[in-house]
Amino acid sequence: MCVRWKNRSLSLIGKVLILNILGFSKLLFVSAILSPPQWVQDRINRIIWPFLWGSRIETVARKSLVCPETNGGLGLREFRVHGPASRLAILIRSISNIQSKSFFLIKYFCGAQLASIGNHWAFLRDNATPSALSSSTFYSPLLRSLQDLQFPVNFSYTSKEFYTILLMKVTSAAILPSLWSPFVPRFFSLRAHWKKVHDNFTSNHKKTSRG
């Protein structure tokens, strides 16, 4: 895919759209079910970053580029975060629906641990059904993530919200230099500012004809 697009005059924003829509779509679908090994993530990095920068030096940190646009990034999907976010959402959605075919399987492996994480899952700790002494290798990292996360008010446990909260742990948003503070109004909003940023570096190159 990258070979077909790399010779075109695309901006960084255009390349991010290609990667997000065409490059990651199948990978993200699979990673929602299976946890990819490290070599898969390494190979993805060897493909996407040379494509994004045209095999040149990377002038912006990767952990900043994957930030949302409102935080100064380009919104490039972070593959190592998107998979766990999807799996966490599926886990919570399944355990919240007793009619789900996987409810009792998840309750067996994760019920006791989930009950200790949140009061709203306390009903999963009972003696009516068997419970595993320890979770499986698939569920263990998901349960550790749930224990480490601080959920905001009205968190809905969707894959999108899990992705947002997990992304904050691995990214570094662009910083507004402290020297700017005397020259901007007190009501200045950095999030609103980044929405309006547009320069020649990120714009597509357009050829003009002289007639």
Backbone as a printed PyTorch tensor [residue, N CA C, xyz], in Angstrom:
tensor([[[  0.8260,  -1.1990,   0.0000],
         [  0.0000,   0.0000,   0.0000],
         [  0.8670,   1.2590,   0.0000]],

        [[  1.8740,   1.2950,   0.8740],
         [  2.7320,   2.4760,   0.9620],
         [  3.5270,   2.6820,  -0.3110]],

        [[  3.9150,   1.5750,  -0.9750],
         [  4.6780,   1.6790,  -2.2220],
         [  3.8610,   2.3910,  -3.2790]],

        [[  2.5610,   2.1280,  -3.3080],
         [  1.6880,   2.7230,  -4.3140],
         [  1.4920,   4.2230,  -4.0940]],

        [[  1.6050,   4.6790,  -2.8400],
         [  1.3230,   6.0780,  -2.5210],
         [  2.5560,   6.9310,  -2.3000]],

        [[  3.7230,   6.3170,  -2.1120],
         [  4.8800,   7.0960,  -1.6760],
         [  5.4030,   8.0630,  -2.7380]],

        [[  5.1470,   7.7920,  -4.0220],
         [  5.6450,   8.6620,  -5.0820],
         [  4.7020,   9.8230,  -5.3850]],

        [[  3.5950,   9.8980,  -4.6760],
         [  2.6620,  10.9940,  -4.8880],
         [  3.0150,  12.1610,  -3.9600]],

        [[  2.6770,  13.3440,  -4.4090],
         [  3.0050,  14.5470,  -3.6370],
         [  1.9350,  14.7570,  -2.5710]],

        [[  2.0770,  14.0280,  -1.4660],
         [  1.1020,  14.1030,  -0.3860],
         [  1.6670,  14.8860,   0.7860]],

        [[  0.8080,  15.6300,   1.4500],
         [  1.2080,  16.3280,   2.6660],
         [  1.2380,  15.3330,   3.8240]],

        [[  1.7430,  15.7990,   4.9610],
         [  1.7110,  14.9460,   6.1520],
         [  0.2790,  14.5720,   6.5060]],

        [[ -0.6270,  15.5420,   6.3910],
         [ -2.0280,  15.2650,   6.7010],
         [ -2.5940,  14.2200,   5.7400]],

        [[ -2.2550,  14.3310,   4.4500],
         [ -2.7150,  13.3480,   3.4770],
         [ -2.1780,  11.9630,   3.7650]],

        [[ -0.9140,  11.8740,   4.1470],
         [ -0.3250,  10.5750,   4.4580],
         [ -0.9490,   9.9660,   5.7080]],

        [[ -1.2650,  10.8090,   6.6880],
         [ -1.9260,  10.3060,   7.8960],
         [ -3.3030,   9.7380,   7.5570]],

        [[ -4.0290,  10.4040,   6.6640],
         [ -5.3390,   9.8950,   6.2450],
         [ -5.2020,   8.5490,   5.5460]],

        [[ -4.2040,   8.4070,   4.6870],
         [ -3.9830,   7.1370,   3.9950],
         [ -3.6720,   6.0320,   4.9960]],

        [[ -2.8080,   6.3360,   5.9580],
         [ -2.4410,   5.3280,   6.9530],
         [ -3.6290,   4.9530,   7.8330]],

        [[ -4.3850,   5.9400,   8.2780],
         [ -5.5090,   5.6660,   9.1710],
         [ -6.6240,   4.9010,   8.4860]],

        [[ -6.9200,   5.2770,   7.2330],
         [ -8.0750,   4.6910,   6.5450],
         [ -7.7180,   3.3890,   5.8460]],

        [[ -6.6100,   3.3700,   5.1230],
         [ -6.2550,   2.1940,   4.3360],
         [ -5.2270,   1.3000,   5.0300]],

        [[ -4.2760,   1.9170,   5.6990],
         [ -3.1850,   1.1370,   6.2670],
         [ -3.5550,   0.3610,   7.5120]],

        [[ -4.2880,   1.0000,   8.4160],
         [ -4.5540,   0.3880,   9.7150],
         [ -5.8730,  -0.3770,   9.7920]],

        [[ -6.7560,  -0.2160,   8.8380],
         [ -8.1220,  -0.7290,   8.9700],
         [ -8.1550,  -2.2330,   9.2680]],

        [[ -7.4890,  -3.0400,   8.4520],
         [ -7.5120,  -4.4900,   8.6720],
         [ -6.7450,  -4.8750,   9.9340]],

        [[ -5.6450,  -4.1760,  10.1870],
         [ -4.8380,  -4.4900,  11.3650],
         [ -5.6140,  -4.2070,  12.6430]],

        [[ -6.3500,  -3.1120,  12.6630],
         [ -7.1100,  -2.7520,  13.8570],
         [ -8.2480,  -3.7280,  14.0870]],

        [[ -8.8280,  -4.2530,  13.0310],
         [ -9.9010,  -5.2320,  13.1700],
         [ -9.3840,  -6.5010,  13.8350]],

        [[ -8.2140,  -6.9590,  13.4000],
         [ -7.6370,  -8.1690,  13.9730],
         [ -7.1710,  -7.9340,  15.4080]],

        [[ -6.5640,  -6.7670,  15.6640],
         [ -6.0380,  -6.4890,  16.9970],
         [ -7.1370,  -6.3040,  18.0320]],

        [[ -8.3820,  -6.1220,  17.5850],
         [ -9.4910,  -6.0430,  18.5290],
         [ -9.7940,  -7.4010,  19.1470]],

        [[ -9.2920,  -8.4580,  18.5220],
         [ -9.5550,  -9.8160,  19.0030],
         [ -8.2830, -10.4800,  19.5030]],

        [[ -7.1840, -10.2800,  18.7830],
         [ -5.9140, -10.9150,  19.1280],
         [ -4.8900,  -9.8620,  19.5250]],

        [[ -4.0730, -10.2010,  20.4870],
         [ -2.9930,  -9.2970,  20.8980],
         [ -1.7690,  -9.5720,  20.0280]],

        [[ -1.3730,  -8.6410,  19.1690],
         [ -0.2610,  -8.8890,  18.2460],
         [  1.0670,  -8.9630,  18.9950]],

        [[  1.9690,  -9.8380,  18.5670],
         [  3.2950,  -9.9090,  19.1960],
         [  4.1200,  -8.6630,  18.8830]],

        [[  5.2120,  -8.5000,  19.5870],
         [  6.0360,  -7.3040,  19.4480],
         [  6.6160,  -7.1710,  18.0500]],

        [[  6.9600,  -8.2970,  17.4070],
         [  7.5750,  -8.2060,  16.0870],
         [  6.6140,  -7.6080,  15.0650]],

        [[  5.3080,  -7.7970,  15.2690],
         [  4.3220,  -7.1990,  14.3670],
         [  4.3370,  -5.6810,  14.5190]],

        [[  4.3620,  -5.2050,  15.7480],
         [  4.4100,  -3.7640,  15.9780],
         [  5.7020,  -3.1610,  15.4380]],

        [[  6.8170,  -3.8750,  15.5970],
         [  8.0950,  -3.3770,  15.0700],
         [  8.0550,  -3.2710,  13.5500]],

        [[  7.4600,  -4.2620,  12.9100],
         [  7.3920,  -4.2390,  11.4420],
         [  6.4820,  -3.1130,  10.9540]],

        [[  5.3920,  -2.8720,  11.6620],
         [  4.5010,  -1.7650,  11.3000],
         [  5.2430,  -0.4420,  11.3950]],

        [[  6.0270,  -0.2590,  12.4560],
         [  6.7910,   0.9830,  12.6090],
         [  7.8110,   1.1610,  11.4880]],

        [[  8.4100,   0.0700,  11.0270],
         [  9.3970,   0.1630,   9.9400],
         [  8.7490,   0.5310,   8.6050]],

        [[  7.4330,   0.3910,   8.5320],
         [  6.7170,   0.7250,   7.2950],
         [  6.1320,   2.1310,   7.3510]],

        [[  5.4330,   2.4460,   8.4410],
         [  4.6600,   3.6930,   8.4510],
         [  5.5360,   4.9420,   8.6120]],

        [[  6.5920,   4.8780,   9.4160],
         [  7.3550,   6.1030,   9.6640],
         [  8.2150,   6.5180,   8.4780]],

        [[  8.9100,   5.6200,   7.7730],
         [  9.5870,   6.0450,   6.5440],
         [  8.6110,   6.5660,   5.4850]],

        [[  7.4190,   5.9640,   5.4090],
         [  6.4100,   6.4500,   4.4670],
         [  5.9600,   7.8560,   4.8430]],

        [[  5.7320,   8.0960,   6.1320],
         [  5.2380,   9.3890,   6.5770],
         [  6.2530,  10.4940,   6.3300]],

        [[  7.5330,  10.2080,   6.5790],
         [  8.5690,  11.2290,   6.4550],
         [  9.3350,  11.1500,   5.1450]],

        [[  8.9570,  10.2500,   4.2500],
         [  9.6680,  10.1310,   2.9850],
         [ 11.0990,   9.6740,   3.1690]],

        [[ 11.3220,   8.7910,   4.1580],
         [ 12.6510,   8.2460,   4.4760],
         [ 13.6320,   9.3280,   4.9280]],

        [[ 13.1200,  10.5040,   5.3200],
         [ 13.9750,  11.5650,   5.8300],
         [ 14.0370,  11.4930,   7.3540]],

        [[ 14.7880,  12.3960,   7.9270],
         [ 14.8890,  12.4650,   9.3800],
         [ 13.5350,  12.8590,   9.9630]],

        [[ 13.1410,  12.2130,  11.0290],
         [ 11.8860,  12.5330,  11.6950],
         [ 12.0820,  13.7740,  12.5540]],

        [[ 11.4760,  14.8680,  12.1480],
         [ 11.6900,  16.1500,  12.8310],
         [ 10.7040,  16.3930,  13.9720]],

        [[  9.6960,  15.5530,  14.0950],
         [  8.7280,  15.6610,  15.1890],
         [  8.6510,  14.3080,  15.8860]],

        [[  8.6160,  14.3120,  17.2000],
         [  8.5800,  13.0640,  17.9680],
         [  7.3300,  12.2590,  17.6300]],

        [[  7.4940,  10.9620,  17.5620],
         [  6.3670,  10.0820,  17.2550],
         [  5.2460,  10.2210,  18.2780]],

        [[  5.6110,  10.3470,  19.5420],
         [  4.5960,  10.4280,  20.5960],
         [  3.8360,  11.7480,  20.5600]],

        [[  4.3130,  12.7100,  19.7610],
         [  3.5620,  13.9480,  19.5700],
         [  2.6760,  13.8660,  18.3330]],

        [[  3.1500,  13.1910,  17.2910],
         [  2.3750,  13.0790,  16.0560],
         [  1.0880,  12.2900,  16.2510]],

        [[  1.0900,  11.3110,  17.1620],
         [ -0.1100,  10.5020,  17.3720],
         [ -1.1130,  11.1950,  18.2910]],

        [[ -0.7710,  12.3790,  18.8000],
         [ -1.7230,  13.1470,  19.6000],
         [ -2.8870,  13.6040,  18.7220]],

        [[ -4.0540,  13.8360,  19.3020],
         [ -5.1640,  14.4180,  18.5390],
         [ -4.7790,  15.7920,  18.0050]],

        [[ -5.4660,  16.2290,  16.9810],
         [ -5.1770,  17.5330,  16.3890],
         [ -5.3710,  18.6620,  17.3950]],

        [[ -6.3110,  18.5020,  18.3140],
         [ -6.5620,  19.5430,  19.3070],
         [ -5.4260,  19.6640,  20.3200]],

        [[ -4.5160,  18.6840,  20.3340],
         [ -3.3500,  18.7520,  21.2120],
         [ -2.0610,  19.0000,  20.4290]],

        [[ -2.1920,  19.4000,  19.1700],
         [ -1.0230,  19.7350,  18.3660],
         [ -0.4760,  18.5980,  17.5430]],

        [[ -1.0960,  17.4180,  17.5770],
         [ -0.6400,  16.2860,  16.7740],
         [ -1.3590,  16.2130,  15.4410]],

        [[ -1.1730,  15.0850,  14.7570],
         [ -1.8440,  14.8790,  13.4640],
         [ -2.9050,  13.7910,  13.5310]],

        [[ -3.1020,  13.2140,  14.7100],
         [ -4.1500,  12.2080,  14.8470],
         [ -3.8190,  10.8760,  14.2120]],

        [[ -2.5270,  10.5910,  13.9940],
         [ -2.1420,   9.2780,  13.4720],
         [ -2.4930,   8.2140,  14.5030]],

        [[ -3.1240,   7.1490,  14.0640],
         [ -3.5450,   6.1040,  15.0020],
         [ -2.3250,   5.4370,  15.6370]],

        [[ -2.4000,   5.2280,  16.9330],
         [ -1.3550,   4.5350,  17.6730],
         [ -1.7550,   3.0680,  17.7770]],

        [[ -1.1000,   2.2200,  16.9760],
         [ -1.5100,   0.8220,  16.8700],
         [ -1.4160,   0.0890,  18.2000]],

        [[ -0.3780,   0.3510,  18.9780],
         [ -0.1940,  -0.3860,  20.2270],
         [ -1.2030,   0.0180,  21.2900]],

        [[ -1.9580,   1.0980,  21.0640],
         [ -2.9950,   1.5260,  21.9940],
         [ -4.3770,   1.1210,  21.5060]],

        [[ -4.5760,   1.1520,  20.1900],
         [ -5.9010,   0.9090,  19.6270],
         [ -6.3830,  -0.5140,  19.9120]],

        [[ -5.4920,  -1.4960,  19.8260],
         [ -5.8780,  -2.8810,  20.0940],
         [ -6.3690,  -3.0870,  21.5140]],

        [[ -5.5670,  -2.7090,  22.5400],
         [ -6.0430,  -2.8490,  23.9200],
         [ -7.3360,  -2.0850,  24.1880]],

        [[ -7.4930,  -0.9090,  23.5690],
         [ -8.7190,  -0.1320,  23.7690],
         [ -9.9340,  -0.8990,  23.2600]],

        [[ -9.8090,  -1.5210,  22.0940],
         [-10.9200,  -2.2940,  21.5340],
         [-11.2090,  -3.5300,  22.3740]],

        [[-10.1590,  -4.1980,  22.8410],
         [-10.3570,  -5.4080,  23.6430],
         [-10.9740,  -5.0790,  24.9970]],

        [[-10.5830,  -3.9540,  25.5790],
         [-11.1900,  -3.5340,  26.8420],
         [-12.6750,  -3.2300,  26.6600]],

        [[-13.0180,  -2.5640,  25.5670],
         [-14.4200,  -2.2320,  25.3150],
         [-15.2480,  -3.5030,  25.1220]],

        [[-14.6970,  -4.4830,  24.4090],
         [-15.4080,  -5.7450,  24.2030],
         [-15.5750,  -6.4790,  25.5280]],

        [[-14.5290,  -6.4620,  26.3560],
         [-14.5950,  -7.1060,  27.6700],
         [-15.7160,  -6.5220,  28.5180]],

        [[-15.7670,  -5.2030,  28.6180],
         [-16.7810,  -4.5510,  29.4480],
         [-18.1720,  -4.7260,  28.8540]],

        [[-18.2770,  -4.6420,  27.5380],
         [-19.5780,  -4.8080,  26.8970],
         [-20.1190,  -6.2220,  27.1150]],

        [[-19.2430,  -7.2190,  27.0540],
         [-19.6750,  -8.6050,  27.2250],
         [-20.0560,  -8.9100,  28.6720]],

        [[-19.2670,  -8.3990,  29.6160],
         [-19.5410,  -8.6990,  31.0230],
         [-20.7380,  -7.9150,  31.5360]],

        [[-21.1430,  -6.8750,  30.7980],
         [-22.3010,  -6.0750,  31.2040],
         [-23.6010,  -6.6320,  30.6530]],

        [[-23.5220,  -7.6660,  29.8450],
         [-24.7110,  -8.2620,  29.2320],
         [-24.7490,  -9.7540,  29.5460]],

        [[-25.6090, -10.1320,  30.4800],
         [-25.6720, -11.5340,  30.8930],
         [-26.1550, -12.4400,  29.7630]],

        [[-26.7830, -11.8590,  28.7550],
         [-27.2320, -12.6330,  27.6070],
         [-26.1120, -12.8960,  26.6050]],

        [[-24.9720, -12.2430,  26.8060],
         [-23.8450, -12.4410,  25.8940],
         [-23.3260, -13.8750,  25.9890]],

        [[-22.9510, -14.4420,  24.8410],
         [-22.4620, -15.8170,  24.8150],
         [-21.1610, -15.9820,  25.5840]],

        [[-20.4150, -14.9030,  25.7200],
         [-19.1260, -14.9820,  26.4100],
         [-19.2040, -14.5200,  27.8620]],

        [[-20.4010, -14.2410,  28.3610],
         [-20.5360, -13.6910,  29.7100],
         [-19.9320, -14.6100,  30.7640]],

        [[-20.3040, -15.8600,  30.7760],
         [-19.8490, -16.7600,  31.8350],
         [-18.3720, -17.1240,  31.6750]],

        [[-17.8800, -17.1130,  30.4400],
         [-16.4490, -17.3480,  30.2260],
         [-15.6400, -16.2100,  30.8460]],

        [[-16.0610, -14.9650,  30.5610],
         [-15.3550, -13.8120,  31.1150],
         [-15.5340, -13.7500,  32.6270]],

        [[-16.7300, -14.0870,  33.1080],
         [-16.9730, -14.0940,  34.5550],
         [-16.0680, -15.1030,  35.2480]],

        [[-15.8210, -16.2280,  34.5990],
         [-14.9630, -17.2560,  35.1950],
         [-13.5260, -16.7560,  35.3450]],

        [[-13.0060, -16.1190,  34.3060],
         [-11.6090, -15.6750,  34.3230],
         [-11.4190, -14.3130,  34.9860]],

        [[-12.4140, -13.4390,  34.8940],
         [-12.2080, -12.0390,  35.3000],
         [-13.1610, -11.5490,  36.3830]],

        [[-14.1670, -12.3350,  36.7240],
         [-15.2010, -11.8470,  37.6350],
         [-14.6680, -11.3280,  38.9520]],

        [[-13.8340, -12.1100,  39.6400],
         [-13.3240, -11.7090,  40.9520],
         [-12.4540, -10.4610,  40.8500]],

        [[-11.6000, -10.3980,  39.8120],
         [-10.7290,  -9.2420,  39.6540],
         [-11.5210,  -7.9840,  39.3280]],

        [[-12.5400,  -8.1120,  38.4630],
         [-13.3660,  -6.9520,  38.1230],
         [-14.1400,  -6.4620,  39.3460]],

        [[-14.5900,  -7.3790,  40.1750],
         [-15.3320,  -7.0000,  41.3790],
         [-14.4720,  -6.1810,  42.3270]],

        [[-13.1650,  -6.4380,  42.3390],
         [-12.2650,  -5.6920,  43.2130],
         [-11.8570,  -4.3430,  42.6120]],

        [[-12.0830,  -4.1660,  41.2970],
         [-11.7160,  -2.9130,  40.6310],
         [-12.7960,  -1.8600,  40.7870]],

        [[-14.0500,  -2.2670,  40.6110],
         [-15.1480,  -1.3000,  40.6790],
         [-16.3580,  -1.8580,  41.3860]],

        [[-17.0400,  -1.0240,  42.1460],
         [-18.2250,  -1.4640,  42.8860],
         [-19.3500,  -1.9010,  41.9590]],

        [[-19.4180,  -1.3120,  40.7640],
         [-20.4870,  -1.6650,  39.8390],
         [-20.3080,  -3.0660,  39.2640]],

        [[-19.1550,  -3.6980,  39.5400],
         [-18.9500,  -5.0880,  39.1210],
         [-18.9430,  -6.0400,  40.3180]],

        [[-19.3870,  -5.5520,  41.4730],
         [-19.3570,  -6.3750,  42.6860],
         [-20.2190,  -7.6240,  42.5540]],

        [[-21.2600,  -7.5650,  41.7230],
         [-22.1540,  -8.7180,  41.5680],
         [-21.4560,  -9.9220,  40.9330]],

        [[-20.2760,  -9.7080,  40.3410],
         [-19.5650, -10.8000,  39.6840],
         [-18.8660, -11.7130,  40.6840]],

        [[-18.7370, -11.2730,  41.9320],
         [-18.1130, -12.1090,  42.9500],
         [-19.2030, -12.8570,  43.7170]],

        [[-19.3750, -14.1250,  43.3960],
         [-20.3640, -14.9480,  44.0900],
         [-19.9000, -16.4000,  44.0770]],

        [[-20.6180, -17.2360,  44.8200],
         [-20.2770, -18.6600,  44.9230],
         [-21.1740, -19.5320,  44.0680]],

        [[-22.0180, -18.9070,  43.2530],
         [-22.9540, -19.6820,  42.4480],
         [-22.2770, -20.3290,  41.2490]],

        [[-21.2180, -19.7250,  40.7580],
         [-20.5050, -20.2510,  39.5870],
         [-19.0190, -20.3530,  39.9110]],

        [[-18.3100, -21.2570,  39.2600],
         [-16.8640, -21.3910,  39.5200],
         [-16.1000, -20.1590,  39.0800]],

        [[-14.9330, -19.9600,  39.6580],
         [-14.1070, -18.8070,  39.3440],
         [-12.6530, -19.2460,  39.2620]],

        [[-11.9290, -18.7500,  38.2650],
         [-10.5250, -19.1080,  38.0840],
         [ -9.6760, -18.4530,  39.1630]],

        [[ -8.6380, -19.1550,  39.6070],
         [ -7.7330, -18.6020,  40.6020],
         [ -6.9210, -17.4470,  40.0300]],

        [[ -6.6420, -17.5050,  38.7410],
         [ -5.9230, -16.4330,  38.0640],
         [ -6.4550, -16.3020,  36.6470]],

        [[ -6.4060, -15.1050,  36.1080],
         [ -6.9070, -14.8810,  34.7590],
         [ -5.9480, -15.4550,  33.7220]],

        [[ -6.4330, -15.6040,  32.5020],
         [ -5.6250, -16.1460,  31.4190],
         [ -4.6330, -15.1020,  30.9180]],

        [[ -3.7040, -15.5350,  30.0720],
         [ -2.7130, -14.6030,  29.5130],
         [ -3.3700, -13.5570,  28.6260]],

        [[ -4.5500, -13.8370,  28.1140],
         [ -5.2510, -12.8580,  27.2780],
         [ -5.8710, -11.7650,  28.1380]],

        [[ -6.4910, -12.1290,  29.2560],
         [ -7.2090, -11.1630,  30.0800],
         [ -6.3150, -10.4430,  31.0910]],

        [[ -5.1830, -11.0340,  31.4560],
         [ -4.3310, -10.4380,  32.4920],
         [ -3.9140,  -9.0030,  32.1750]],

        [[ -3.3710,  -8.7130,  30.9640],
         [ -2.9870,  -7.3160,  30.6770],
         [ -4.1680,  -6.3660,  30.6410]],

        [[ -5.3450,  -6.8450,  30.2530],
         [ -6.5280,  -5.9870,  30.2290],
         [ -6.9490,  -5.6200,  31.6480]],

        [[ -6.8950,  -6.5900,  32.5510],
         [ -7.2620,  -6.3180,  33.9360],
         [ -6.2600,  -5.3840,  34.6000]],

        [[ -4.9770,  -5.5340,  34.2610],
         [ -3.9670,  -4.6170,  34.8080],
         [ -4.2150,  -3.1940,  34.3220]],

        [[ -4.6240,  -3.0550,  33.0680],
         [ -4.9250,  -1.7240,  32.5360],
         [ -6.1000,  -1.1010,  33.2750]],

        [[ -7.1300,  -1.8870,  33.5330],
         [ -8.2950,  -1.3740,  34.2410],
         [ -7.9330,  -0.9190,  35.6520]],

        [[ -7.0360,  -1.6370,  36.2910],
         [ -6.6210,  -1.2750,  37.6430],
         [ -5.8230,   0.0250,  37.6620]],

        [[ -5.0610,   0.2780,  36.5920],
         [ -4.1710,   1.4440,  36.5540],
         [ -4.8590,   2.7190,  36.0740]],

        [[ -6.0080,   2.5780,  35.3980],
         [ -6.6580,   3.7360,  34.7920],
         [ -7.4970,   4.5090,  35.7920]],

        [[ -7.4990,   5.8320,  35.6260],
         [ -8.3730,   6.7120,  36.3790],
         [ -9.4750,   7.1840,  35.4340]],

        [[-10.6910,   6.7070,  35.6520],
         [-11.7760,   7.0070,  34.7240],
         [-12.4500,   8.3330,  35.0730]],

        [[-12.6580,   9.1800,  34.0710],
         [-13.3700,  10.4380,  34.3260],
         [-14.8480,  10.1840,  34.5950]],

        [[-15.5220,  11.2180,  35.0290],
         [-16.9600,  11.1150,  35.2980],
         [-17.7040,  10.8310,  33.9910]],

        [[-18.7230,  10.0020,  34.0620],
         [-19.5630,   9.6460,  32.9110],
         [-18.7900,   8.8980,  31.8330]],

        [[-17.7410,   8.1860,  32.2130],
         [-17.0010,   7.3580,  31.2530],
         [-17.9070,   6.2290,  30.7870]],

        [[-18.0100,   6.0210,  29.4720],
         [-18.9920,   5.0720,  28.9180],
         [-18.3680,   3.7490,  28.4720]],

        [[-17.0700,   3.5780,  28.6600],
         [-16.3880,   2.3030,  28.3800],
         [-16.4880,   1.8860,  26.9130]],

        [[-16.5140,   2.8340,  26.0010],
         [-16.4650,   2.5230,  24.5770],
         [-15.0090,   2.4330,  24.1320]],

        [[-14.7730,   1.8240,  22.9800],
         [-13.4060,   1.7020,  22.4750],
         [-12.8020,   3.0810,  22.2120]],

        [[-13.6250,   4.0350,  21.7510],
         [-13.1370,   5.3870,  21.4910],
         [-12.6690,   6.0530,  22.7730]],

        [[-13.4370,   5.9070,  23.8580],
         [-13.0460,   6.5360,  25.1170],
         [-11.8650,   5.8210,  25.7560]],

        [[-11.8150,   4.5020,  25.6200],
         [-10.6450,   3.7690,  26.1080],
         [ -9.3950,   4.2010,  25.3410]],

        [[ -9.5330,   4.3810,  24.0300],
         [ -8.3850,   4.8040,  23.2190],
         [ -7.8890,   6.1710,  23.6830]],

        [[ -8.8160,   7.0860,  23.9540],
         [ -8.4400,   8.4320,  24.3810],
         [ -7.6870,   8.4110,  25.6980]],

        [[ -8.1690,   7.6250,  26.6460],
         [ -7.5480,   7.6260,  27.9630],
         [ -6.2330,   6.8520,  27.9690]],

        [[ -6.1270,   5.8020,  27.1450],
         [ -4.8690,   5.0620,  27.0380],
         [ -3.8230,   5.8620,  26.2680]],

        [[ -4.2760,   6.6320,  25.2800],
         [ -3.3480,   7.4240,  24.4700],
         [ -2.6400,   8.4760,  25.3200]],

        [[ -3.3260,   8.9920,  26.3080],
         [ -2.7370,  10.0100,  27.1700],
         [ -1.5280,   9.4940,  27.9320]],

        [[ -1.4440,   8.1760,  28.1170],
         [ -0.3490,   7.5910,  28.8910],
         [  0.9120,   7.4040,  28.0610]],

        [[  0.8040,   7.4560,  26.7240],
         [  1.9690,   7.1650,  25.8700],
         [  2.3290,   8.3230,  24.9480]],

        [[  1.6110,   9.4410,  25.0440],
         [  1.8700,  10.5600,  24.1450],
         [  2.4410,  11.7550,  24.8990]],

        [[  2.9670,  12.6740,  24.1250],
         [  3.4790,  13.9230,  24.6720],
         [  2.9470,  15.0530,  23.8090]],

        [[  1.9590,  15.7490,  24.3120],
         [  1.3200,  16.8070,  23.5380],
         [  2.2870,  17.9640,  23.2960]],

        [[  2.0980,  18.6570,  22.1770],
         [  2.9080,  19.8370,  21.8890],
         [  2.7190,  20.8690,  22.9920]],

        [[  3.8000,  21.4870,  23.4000],
         [  3.7750,  22.3910,  24.5450],
         [  3.7660,  23.8450,  24.0810]],

        [[  2.9170,  24.6450,  24.6760],
         [  2.9270,  26.0830,  24.4210],
         [  4.0520,  26.6880,  25.2480]],

        [[  5.0980,  27.2380,  24.6100],
         [  6.2300,  27.7660,  25.3800],
         [  5.7990,  28.8010,  26.4020]],

        [[  6.4380,  28.7510,  27.5510],
         [  6.0770,  29.6750,  28.6240],
         [  6.3400,  31.1260,  28.2330]],

        [[  7.2640,  31.3490,  27.2760],
         [  7.5640,  32.7190,  26.8500],
         [  6.3840,  33.3680,  26.1370]],

        [[  5.4360,  32.5160,  25.6310],
         [  4.2890,  33.0860,  24.9470],
         [  3.2760,  33.6870,  25.9230]],

        [[  3.2770,  33.2260,  27.1380],
         [  2.1980,  33.5740,  28.0670],
         [  1.9760,  35.0790,  28.2420]],

        [[  3.0290,  35.9280,  28.2350],
         [  2.7470,  37.3720,  28.3930],
         [  2.0640,  37.9990,  27.1840]],

        [[  2.0560,  37.2940,  26.0410],
         [  1.5610,  37.8950,  24.8100],
         [  0.2100,  37.3470,  24.3610]],

        [[ -0.3730,  36.4480,  25.1290],
         [ -1.6680,  35.8830,  24.7450],
         [ -2.6960,  36.2390,  25.8100]],

        [[ -3.9560,  36.3580,  25.4200],
         [ -5.0000,  36.6890,  26.3970],
         [ -5.1580,  35.5880,  27.4480]],

        [[ -5.7340,  35.9400,  28.5570],
         [ -5.9240,  34.9700,  29.6260],
         [ -6.8770,  33.8590,  29.2280]],

        [[ -7.7990,  34.1510,  28.3100],
         [ -8.7920,  33.1640,  27.8910],
         [ -8.3000,  32.3390,  26.6960]],

        [[ -6.9980,  32.4590,  26.3750],
         [ -6.4390,  31.7170,  25.2390],
         [ -6.6150,  30.2180,  25.4530]],

        [[ -7.1170,  29.5270,  24.4320],
         [ -7.3390,  28.0820,  24.4980],
         [ -6.3910,  27.3810,  23.5380]],

        [[ -5.5120,  26.5550,  24.0920],
         [ -4.5720,  25.8430,  23.2360],
         [ -5.2880,  24.8610,  22.3200]],

        [[ -6.3310,  24.1970,  22.8180],
         [ -7.0820,  23.2460,  22.0010],
         [ -7.7330,  23.9460,  20.8130]],

        [[ -8.3020,  25.1250,  21.0450],
         [ -8.9140,  25.8790,  19.9500],
         [ -7.8480,  26.3750,  18.9780]],

        [[ -6.6800,  26.7130,  19.5050],
         [ -5.5790,  27.2150,  18.6650],
         [ -5.1420,  26.1640,  17.6600]],

        [[ -4.9420,  24.9230,  18.1240],
         [ -4.4160,  23.8870,  17.2340],
         [ -5.3960,  23.5370,  16.1220]],

        [[ -6.6820,  23.7440,  16.3620],
         [ -7.6620,  23.4720,  15.3110],
         [ -7.4780,  24.4050,  14.1160]],

        [[ -6.9040,  25.5870,  14.3640],
         [ -6.7770,  26.5880,  13.3130],
         [ -5.4100,  26.5900,  12.6410]],

        [[ -4.4850,  25.7810,  13.1500],
         [ -3.1330,  25.7810,  12.6070],
         [ -3.1370,  25.1720,  11.2060]],

        [[ -2.5370,  25.8900,  10.2750],
         [ -2.4360,  25.4040,   8.8950],
         [ -1.2800,  26.1480,   8.2480]],

        [[ -0.2850,  25.4070,   7.7580],
         [  0.8680,  26.0770,   7.1700],
         [  1.3160,  25.3360,   5.9140]],

        [[  2.3060,  25.8790,   5.2350],
         [  2.7700,  25.2990,   3.9780],
         [  3.4070,  23.9340,   4.1730]],

        [[  3.9160,  23.6680,   5.3870],
         [  4.5940,  22.3970,   5.6090],
         [  3.6180,  21.2300,   5.5550]],

        [[  2.3740,  21.4510,   5.9990],
         [  1.3940,  20.3730,   6.0150],
         [  0.4400,  20.4260,   4.8360]],

        [[  0.5670,  21.4270,   3.9710],
         [ -0.3390,  21.5430,   2.8240],
         [  0.1860,  20.7420,   1.6340]],

        [[ -0.7530,  20.2800,   0.8300],
         [ -0.3690,  19.6050,  -0.4130],
         [  0.3030,  20.6000,  -1.3560]],

        [[  1.3000,  20.0960,  -2.0710],
         [  1.9480,  20.9550,  -3.0730],
         [  1.0640,  21.0020,  -4.3370]],

        [[  0.7430,  22.1810,  -4.7660],
         [ -0.1060,  22.3400,  -5.9480],
         [  0.6950,  22.9610,  -7.0940]],

        [[  0.5780,  22.3680,  -8.2310],
         [  1.2560,  22.8880,  -9.4060],
         [  0.3710,  23.8750, -10.1230]],

        [[  0.9050,  25.0170, -10.4390],
         [  0.1330,  26.0270, -11.1600],
         [  0.6760,  26.1650, -12.5750]],

        [[ -0.1970,  26.3740, -13.4980],
         [  0.2170,  26.5070, -14.8890],
         [  0.1780,  27.9730, -15.2680]],

        [[  1.1160,  28.3910, -16.0860],
         [  1.1760,  29.7720, -16.5560],
         [  0.6020,  29.8480, -17.9610]],

        [[ -0.3660,  30.6980, -18.1400],
         [ -0.9840,  30.8060, -19.4430],
         [ -0.8010,  32.1690, -20.0480]]])
